[in-house]
């Protein structure tokens, strides 16, 4: 038997209905979003390029790292710095 904070005894586990409902809603939205993302991008898994595709040259390792690692970190630091400066002025 479990005890609630007020000293009331319950025979089984007490389930918060609101939390359970929210969890179901989150699961449904997540599953729906994943489904729509999979359905909306069939060309991502295409084996053969379409007519008119003109892929450019590939990126080097340094270009890839700077674009997908360094640039987001720099943007985050700049935005966080601006927020801190704005809060200190108050």
N, C-alpha and C positions, 0 to 999 in steps of 0.2 A: 504494500500500500504506500502511496505517496502522500505527502503533506503539502498543502498550499501554504503560502506565507501567513495567512490568517489562522492557521491551525486546523483547517477543514481537511478531512480525509477523503480521498477518492479511491475507488476500487481499481480503476485502470488509469491509463495515461490520459491526461487532459489534452485535447487537441484544439489549438486555436483555429477556429473556422475561418477567420479573416486571413490569417497567414496561409492557410491551405488554399484558399480561393486565389490569393495573390500569386502563389507558387504555380498554380494551374494556368493563370493568365500569362505569367512570364514564360512558361513552357510553350504555350500555344503561340505567343507572339514570336518566340525564338524559332520554333519549328516552321511557322509560316514565312518568316523572313528568309530562313535558309532555303526553303522550297522555292520561293520567288527568285532568289539569287541564282539558284541552280537552273531554273527554267529560263531566265533572262539572258544567260550567257552560253548559248550552245556553241558559238564559234570558238570559245576558249579551248575546247577539246577537239577541234577539227584537225584531221590528219593532213588534209591538203589545203593549200592556200586558195583563197577565192580569187576570181579574176579581178585585176585592178589592185591587188595588194602590192604594196611597194615597201617592204621592210627596209629600214636603214641599216647601217652598220651597227654592230653590237657595241655595248659599252665596255670599257676596260674595267678592271677591278677597282682602280682608284676612283673612277667616275661613279661606279655603282655605290661604293662605300660612302663617297661624299654626298651623293644624292639621297640615299636611303638611310644613312646613319648620322652623318655629321650635320647635314642641314636641319633635320628635325630637332636634334639636340640643341643646336644654336638658336633655332626659333623658340624653343621652349625656354631657354635661358634668357633670351631677350624679352619675351612676354612676361616671364616671372619677375625679371628685373624692373620692368615698367610698372608692374603691379605693386612691387615693394616700394618703389620711389613714390608712386601716387599715394600709398597708404601712409608713408612717413610724413608727407606734407600736411596731412590732416593732423 
